């Protein structure tokens, strides 16, 4: 299973790149160190809710949209993991609908 912090970092990086922004620009707008943003985008640090809100503000995207995007990616990862478990055991896990 993919770590949640990796998905958060992926979504933030995709949003930043889609806008043609550098990490330095986001760093300045969010008032967060460049190194910390780099660690968040690479999934090495998990941002606090306050930092995540600041990064979303710097990107001009609602926090709720970033969380939805992360949720969609997480759902895909979970479905893949469940599929792999059921194919290796021949049955679906008891908690799968």
N, C-alpha and C positions, 0 to 999 in steps of 0.2 A: 504494500500500500504506500502510496506517495504521502510524504509528510505534508501536513497542512501548510507549514511555513514555506515549503517549496512552491505550492500552488499560489499562495499569496504573492510571493516574489515574482512568479511567472506572469501573473495578471498585471501587477504593477509595471513590470518591465514592458509588457506588450502595450499597455496604455501609454507609457512614456514614449516608446518608439513610434507608435501610431501618430503621435502628435509632433514627432520630429524633435523632441526635447533631449537634451543631454542630462546626465545625472547631476552635473554641476548646476544646471538651471533649476532642476527640481530641488536640489539641495538648498539653493538660495531662496527659492519661493517657500519651501517648507521650514526653513531654518533648522535643518537637520544636517549633520555632517555627511560629507560625500562618502566617506568610508562606511558609515552606518547604512546609508541607502544601498551601497554596493552589496553589503552583507545581506540585507533584506532581500534584494532582487535575486541573489544567488541561493536563497533559502538557508543561509547560515545563521540568521537571526530572525526571531519571531517578533514583529513589531507590537508594541502595546496598542491598545485601542486609541489612545491619544495620538501616537505617532502615525498610526494608520489613517486616522482622520486628517492629520496634517498633510500627509502625502497625497491623499485624495483631493484635498483642497488645492494643493499645488498643481495637481493634474487637472483640476476643474471637472472632476467626475464625482458623483455622489458615492459616499461610502456604501450605501445599500447596493449600488450597481456592482461595485468591486466584490462585495460579499456574494452577490448572485453569481457573478462570473466564477468565483472560486467554488461555489456550491455546485455549479454545472460540471466543472472539471473533476471535483471530488466524486460526484455521482457516477461519472464515466469510469473513474478509477475503481470505485467500489463494485460496479457492475462487472468490470473485467476480472477483478479478484474473485467475485462470487462465481463467475463462469468457470474460472480456472479450478476452483475448489470442487465444483459440481462435476466437472469433466474428469477430474482425477479420482474422485470417489465413486462416480457413477450415480450420485444422488445430489439433490439440492440441499443445502443446509437448512436446518429446521426453521431458522429465522427468515429465510427468503420467502417472499410472497409469490 
